[in-house]
Amino acid sequence: MHRLLLSTFLILGSALLIAKEVGQKQKNNILKIQDDKWIAIDKVQHFSYSCFVSLGFQYILVNKLEIDDLDALPLSSLLSCSAGTLKEINDKRSGSYFSLKDMVANGLGIFFAGIIISFQPD
């Protein structure tokens, strides 16, 4: 569980630093950002996709590359976070904006996947 928390905080911390840097350049998109609601289907999609991407990478790392579950967890989390961050960067380049709220939803999805992976039934 310690690895899960450490992985999550490291990944979210680095993603938020990137987001902060990108966010400084977004002053022209204020109106778009104001339309970015916390409760929206977009946030559910970000949560779900990040969770499923993390679980998918975990499956590949554990079952195909034969890495231990807990050793693979930080890598699968990082890969999922990277995919979400790259998606937001692509949104920014496409004329939209980099959404911190989307990144939070991504982080929660990755954290939920980590809980699923870390769960050890008795």
C-alpha positions as CSV (number, residue, x, y, z in Angstrom):
1,M,0.0,0.0,0.0
2,H,3.0,2.3,0.7
3,R,4.2,1.8,-2.9
4,L,0.7,2.7,-4.2
5,L,0.6,5.9,-2.2
6,L,4.1,6.9,-3.1
7,S,3.6,6.1,-6.8
8,T,0.4,8.1,-6.9
9,F,1.8,11.1,-5.1
10,L,5.0,11.1,-7.3
11,I,3.0,10.8,-10.5
12,L,0.3,13.4,-9.5
13,G,3.0,15.7,-8.3
14,S,4.9,15.6,-11.6
15,A,1.7,15.9,-13.6
16,L,0.6,18.9,-11.6
17,L,4.0,20.6,-12.1
18,I,3.6,20.1,-15.9
19,A,0.0,21.3,-15.6
20,K,1.1,24.4,-13.8
21,E,3.7,25.2,-16.5
22,V,1.2,24.7,-19.2
23,G,-1.5,26.6,-17.2
24,Q,0.6,29.7,-17.2
25,K,0.3,29.8,-21.0
26,Q,-3.5,29.5,-20.9
27,K,-4.7,33.0,-20.0
28,N,-6.4,33.3,-23.4
29,N,-8.6,30.3,-22.7
30,I,-10.2,31.6,-19.5
31,L,-13.7,31.3,-20.8
32,K,-13.2,27.7,-21.9
33,I,-11.7,26.8,-18.5
34,Q,-14.7,28.3,-16.7
35,D,-16.9,25.9,-18.6
36,D,-14.8,22.9,-17.3
37,K,-17.2,21.5,-14.7
38,W,-16.1,19.0,-12.0
39,I,-19.2,16.9,-12.5
40,A,-19.3,16.0,-16.2
41,I,-19.2,13.0,-18.4
42,D,-15.7,14.0,-19.5
43,K,-14.4,13.5,-15.9
44,V,-16.0,10.1,-15.7
45,Q,-14.3,9.2,-19.0
46,H,-10.9,10.4,-17.8
47,F,-11.3,8.4,-14.5
48,S,-12.4,5.3,-16.4
49,Y,-9.8,5.4,-19.1
50,S,-7.0,6.1,-16.7
51,C,-8.1,3.2,-14.5
52,F,-8.4,0.8,-17.5
53,V,-5.1,1.9,-19.0
54,S,-3.4,1.4,-15.7
55,L,-5.0,-2.1,-15.3
56,G,-4.1,-3.0,-18.9
57,F,-0.5,-2.0,-18.5
58,Q,-0.4,-3.9,-15.2
59,Y,-1.7,-7.0,-16.9
60,I,1.0,-6.8,-19.6
61,L,3.8,-6.2,-17.1
62,V,2.7,-9.0,-14.7
63,N,1.4,-11.7,-17.1
64,K,3.6,-11.1,-20.2
65,L,6.8,-9.7,-18.8
66,E,6.5,-11.7,-15.5
67,I,7.1,-8.7,-13.2
68,D,5.8,-9.0,-9.6
69,D,2.4,-7.2,-9.0
70,L,3.7,-4.6,-6.6
71,D,6.9,-4.0,-8.6
72,A,4.9,-3.4,-11.7
73,L,2.4,-1.0,-10.0
74,P,4.5,2.2,-10.2
75,L,5.3,1.6,-13.8
76,S,1.8,0.9,-14.9
77,S,0.7,4.0,-12.9
78,L,3.3,6.1,-14.6
79,L,2.4,4.9,-18.1
80,S,-1.3,5.6,-17.5
81,C,-0.5,9.1,-16.1
82,S,1.8,9.7,-19.1
83,A,-1.0,8.8,-21.5
84,G,-3.4,11.2,-19.7
85,T,-0.9,14.0,-19.6
86,L,0.0,13.6,-23.3
87,K,-3.8,13.7,-24.1
88,E,-4.1,17.1,-22.3
89,I,-1.0,18.4,-24.0
90,N,-2.5,17.4,-27.3
91,D,-5.8,19.2,-26.4
92,K,-3.8,22.3,-25.7
93,R,-2.0,22.1,-29.0
94,S,-5.3,21.5,-30.8
95,G,-6.6,24.9,-29.6
96,S,-8.4,23.7,-26.5
97,Y,-6.9,23.9,-23.0
98,F,-5.0,21.8,-20.5
99,S,-7.5,20.8,-17.9
100,L,-6.3,20.4,-14.3
101,K,-9.7,18.9,-13.5
102,D,-9.2,16.2,-16.1
103,M,-5.8,15.5,-14.6
104,V,-7.3,15.1,-11.1
105,A,-9.9,12.6,-12.6
106,N,-7.0,10.8,-14.3
107,G,-5.1,10.6,-10.9
108,L,-8.2,9.3,-9.1
109,G,-8.6,6.6,-11.8
110,I,-5.0,5.6,-11.4
111,F,-5.3,5.5,-7.7
112,F,-8.5,3.3,-7.9
113,A,-6.6,0.9,-10.2
114,G,-3.8,0.8,-7.6
115,I,-6.3,-0.1,-4.9
116,I,-7.6,-2.9,-7.2
117,I,-4.1,-4.2,-7.9
118,S,-3.0,-3.9,-4.3
119,F,-6.0,-5.8,-2.9
120,Q,-4.9,-9.1,-1.5
121,P,-7.9,-11.3,-0.5
122,D,-7.4,-13.4,2.6
